[in-house]
Amino acid sequence: MATTDRQATTLALAHALSAAERGLAVIPLSRTKLPALRSPHRDDPSHPPCHGECGRFGHGVYDATTDPARIRALFAAAPRATGYGIACGLPPYHLIGVDLDTKNVTDPRAALRALALRHGFTVPPTVVVLTPSGGRHLWLSGPPDVVVPNSAGRLAPGIDIRGAGGYLVGPGSRTAHGTYRAAPGAAHLAPAPCPPALLRLLLPPPRAHHPTPPSAGGHGQGLVQFVLAAHEGQRNTRLFWAACRAYEDGIGPELVEPLVDAARATGLSAREARATIASAARMTGR
């Protein structure tokens, strides 16, 4: 078993290095598709927000790199890694992942075709990765000045979007459910430009602007940015932490609307965001 795991790690590293040669920033993943390196701050919840500035590994997608030496070091620190993740939103491709997920008895491919017909776009030939569950990931390239947020089911049931702060499981990765593979004929394609009509659907709807109140100062802006940097799986946790800090520092009421806006930009609903902030207020006795 140990030999099999070593072989899987070696193969994953080879695939990750190959992806990096194409300009794709990568991180090692475990069999659960989660980052294979745990946070160095996991035992210190009071540690200030860190996206790798501390210099240690374990910051998820913020560890992503195209540097071969650093990739080898990441995998050396994660001997149980059996796959690799490809960070979205980074140059040169500013990758956007369209995840057509079949696990919930939906037909996301039909839903995407219906969206394309309704909004007048065609998905161009591009990289397609087949998932062990029968789904597929479409890789598209976004404009460098547009930030596409992560979302789950917002576009249509069974269609999840991986954008800035998210990652896609790379082809060749082995997971607990099977191996991710490039679709025939797609392995050597570059991610195609995202059709403008589809890109508009991927962006959050315009909303009222609530600037950070002057009384909140730089610390308040930092808390808002901390929430904006959350990717799926972190959104509520980051929002709750930021709201607690805001109430403890006496700027909670002024920061409610900016925090709600930031949470919505990451894919949370306004209702979810307000409930989380209210829980933080109760927790801090405010």
Disulfide bonds with the S-S distance in Angstrom:
none
